[in-house]
Amino acid sequence: MRHLRLAAALLLVVLLPLAVSAADGKAAAAPAKAKAPAAPPPAPPNITASMAKGGCKAFAALVAASPDALSTFQSAADGGMTAFCPTDDAMRAFVPTYKNLTADGKASLLLFHAVPVYYSLRSLKSNNGVMNTLATDGSAKNFNFTVQNEGDKVTIKTDASDGVARIKDTVYDKDPIAIYAVDTVLEPVELFEPAESPAPAPAPVADAPKASKSKKASHRHVADAPGPAGDDAPPADQRKSSKKNDAAAGASCLRWLAALPVAVAVAAALA
């Protein structure tokens, strides 16, 4: 009996550590099985709702009313997109022009306001140049514009306008989507007449070379200088007096000639 108790005690000493080690192993394995699944990526924002909140309600409403434009905007949002929505002030004057476009023209105009690449404002400033838009369809429909800096501002230039559109505010900026409010509607040259280039200023007419003083003097008419008076010519004032005396002498001779016939007649009568 005593031997049995001793054997049981020895067995307990051997088996107890093994049981404790197994329990610890199970406890350590339990947290691995309870690991939570990775959270799914956040859903892209509602493009039109974000535009409306950023002061582009009129433009957002036009996008929402165009099935083609809306579906293209939503598809582009998954892969990355930068949109430029005109403010309500900019759209107010443009709506009559928009209504005169065809359905395809309206969709193209709306898609012309986004590029299929995500650009933060900082990266946009360093990536100036020509960009394709969501409206670009191969070489048949270019629908591109030019991004350039103007001081600290980012501007967008199209061939259909003399001016530029300027980014006013950042509406939404979280990779892979950025939305910026611009102060002018972007007009693609595919839908509107290209802006006329200003006529070059006429070239200045070169002034005729001025004649030198020596040439001017040679062309100036110089009156002939009076020749020297003769030695026997009287002074000018004396010439005037001699003319008067000659006239008086002539008159006296005429009176004597007129009286001569009368004197002859008197003499004959007395004879």
Disulfide bonds with the S-S distance in Angstrom:
Cys56-Cys85 2.35
